Amino acid sequence: MQLTATARTARTARGTRTESTAGDAAVRNATQPGTPESETRPEAQPDARRDADGMAVAAFILGLVGLLVMNIVLGPIAVVLATIALWRGTARRFRALLGLALGLADLAVLAVLVTVNGTVVWGFGG
């Protein structure tokens, strides 16, 4: 059995790799375009989950701070981050829902300010 008849070399960006023509499915999937990374990299899932958890916390904090200052900017950002965190399946689902609710409350406060005062700024006193 000749090695050259059963194997071929493929050049990649990292160097030279030998893969079997009979097929190691994982190696072939890694070299084919359009293959999802979750199939080729088992550690991709925990990273995405950790990012989603961070987005849920950030949405909560931005929504809370947005009730006091800069609700025109922080409200929509909180809504977007909370939606992405929920879509990615965060472990902190309740916190993401709170961030979504607070972001929407920021936008409601903004709508009330524009309607009542005709401005996007509010303060105490006159």
Residue, then its C-alpha position, 0 to 999 in steps of 0.5 A: m500500500q503506497l502512501t501517495a495513493t491513499a493520501r493527499t496533501a492540502r495546503t492551508a494558511r497554517g501549513t501543510r496537512t495530510e488528509s485521507t481520501a477515505g475521509d476523516a469527516a471532521v478534517r473534511n468539514a473543517t476545510q469545506p466552506g460554509t460549515p458552521e463553526s459549532e460542528t468543527r469547534p466544540e468550544a465555540q458554544p461556551d464562548a457564545r453563551r458567555d457573551a450572551d450572559g454579558m449582553a444580558v447584564a449590560a442590557f440591564i445596567l444600560g436600561l437602569v442608567g438610561l432611566l436617569v440619563m441619556n435615555i435617547v441613546l441607552g434605551p435602544i442599546a439596552v433593547v438591542l442587547a437584551t434581544i440578542a442575549l435572549w436570541r442566543g439563549t442566555a443563562r441570565r434570561f430574567r436579567a435580559l428580560l429586565g434589560l428589555a423592559l427597562g430599555l422600553a421604559d427608557l423609550a416610554v419616558l422619552a416619549v412622555l418628555v417629548t410630548v409634555n415638554g417638547t424636549v428630550v431633557w428632564g430635570f428637577g426644579g424649574 
